[in-house]
Structure formats: structure tokens, C-alpha cells
Amino acid sequence: MKKAYVFPGQGAQFIGMGKDLYEANSECKAMFEKANEILGFNITEIMFNGTEDELKQTKVTQPAVFLHSTILAHALGDKFTPDMVAGHSLGEFSALVASKAMKFEDGLRLVSIRANAMQKACEANPSTMAAIIALPNEVIEEVCASIKDEVVVPANYNAPGQLVISGTMAGIEKACEILKEKGAKRALPLKVGGAFHSPLMESARVELAKGIEEAEISTPICPIYQNVNALPMTDAKLIKENLVKQLTSPVKWTQIVQNMIADGATTFIEVGPGNVLQGLVKKVKADAELISASI
């Protein structure tokens, strides 16, 4: 009976997120105030009282979700008892901070670099993503590989029967048409800023790599199952390498959950806004115990 703590990524945000933590105790409040200082803008004001449009900007969303997750993990104190951790995309940074592999301030700086670099990459290359429902992964992979004149790649292996693809506007449109013909229940374009986890994020990867090289990462208190290989990692050097690769590689979330279960996980505790990851875990293992962390 092992506990897996999982940390959500971009898309889990909501107005009012983290306000209960801010008001819970002076330590949490100090962490939020420190974040405002590091980021150079008042992110707490946007998180607590902003508009949906303000919050969904990549440069705001990513640090906001990271703050909610890491401050909640800190607030749990002795109740935070992971046998293993994982984070979906951005959530990998939250998982590293929560598992003591990285300091909160360093994690936030990297998330800020990542978010700004991704926003720039999105603006330079108008691109998008689409969720493909109820089609075997192999079929989706083959269709993506068959489109030679545009960029289209598998980006998020979210759950059995749910794979998100990423690429140029024309590439995604073309892939969606073919995938519907091949029997996809839905091929749904997503409201995202760009083609995350694809080669179109290369400029962001290069920028983030510099920050990660300079960052101090140590051995986490438990294995972290990383997005790029879905394997339990504890070696700081390899963790860094995988963090860099993550931006242009697919998120292997289905495989992460399967591997955690194979390694004994029976309880999945989601640390951060929303319960998206619990829904994805349930699709892999219907009888898994699912919990939303709370103070």
C-alpha cells in the first residue's frame, strides 16, 4: 500500500485559487509574498481576484499552478508522506520542490523562465493542440508521422483512449480530419496558446536549458516518475536532463500511472488546483483510491 502524490499542470487553474492557503498561516502568506517579489508582478492579486483572461496567460498560469501546489505541499507538513511523486508537464517542477529536490525559490524562477519562453515560442509560431478520443495510440502515432509537410506529434498520453496531439494550425486541422475518418469519437481542438511538447517549443527548450543547468537539484526524498520516460528517477543529473527534454517531448502520463501502480501505488493524492489528474488515474485503474490534498 503505497502513496503516490501527483501534481497538476497548466489548465487546472481557477480564479480564487490559493486564497485559502494565503489566509491559512503566516508561512504560506510569506511564500506567496516572496513569489510576488521573485516574479516582479503581483501574481497573488491575479490568482485571487483577477479575470479568467489574465489567469490563462501562460506566463501567469504556470507560476500560479506551481504556487498553489508547492505551498499546499508545504502546508501539509508531516501529513506529506509520499512513496513516489509525479507531475503532469509543469507539475513536474512542483513535484521536485515538494520532494525536496529543489528549493521553492529556484523552482519558481525556473517555472517563470519556462512560462515566458513558452509564451514567446507560441507567439513566434502560431500553433495549437487537439484531444483525440477513443482511438488506439498506434493509429494516432501513424497519422501524425504520415503528415510530412506540417509539424504534428503526439504530445500528452493522458489516459487510455485520450491522446493529445500538438503542431502547426494546418497540421492539427489535417490530422483531426484524418483521425475522424479513422474512427476517432472526437478530435477536439483545445483552447491553448500553442503547440506544447512539440518541436515548435525548441526555442523555449534552449532558453530553459540554461536555467536548469545553473539550478541546484539534489536527490529527492522519494522517486519522481518523469514525463519523458515515465520511470522513477532519483539521480539529480538525469532529472535535470529529463526536465530539459520535457518541453519538446510527449508527456507519458498514462505510462507514469501504470508504472506507479506496478510499483505498488494504491492511493493517488492530487496536490494543487482541481482534480483533473484523479480523473485520468481513474481511467487507468478504476478502483484506485483518489484523494484531493487539503490542509
Secondary structure, DSSP 8 states (H G I E B T S, - for coil): -EEEEEE--TT---TTTTHHHHHH-HHHHHHHHHHHHHHTS-HHHHHHH--HHHHTSHHHHHHHHHHHHHHHHHHHGGG---SEEEESTTHHHHHHHHTTSS-HHHHHHHHHHHHHHHHHHHHHS-EEEEEEESS-HHHHHHHHHH--SS-EEEEEEEETTEEEEEEEHHHHHHHHHHHHHTT-SEEEE---SS-TTSGGGHHHHHHHHHHHHHS-----SS-EE-TTT--EE--HHHHHHHHHHGGGS-B-HHHHHHHHHHTTEEEEEE-SSSSHHHHHHHHH-TT-EEEE---
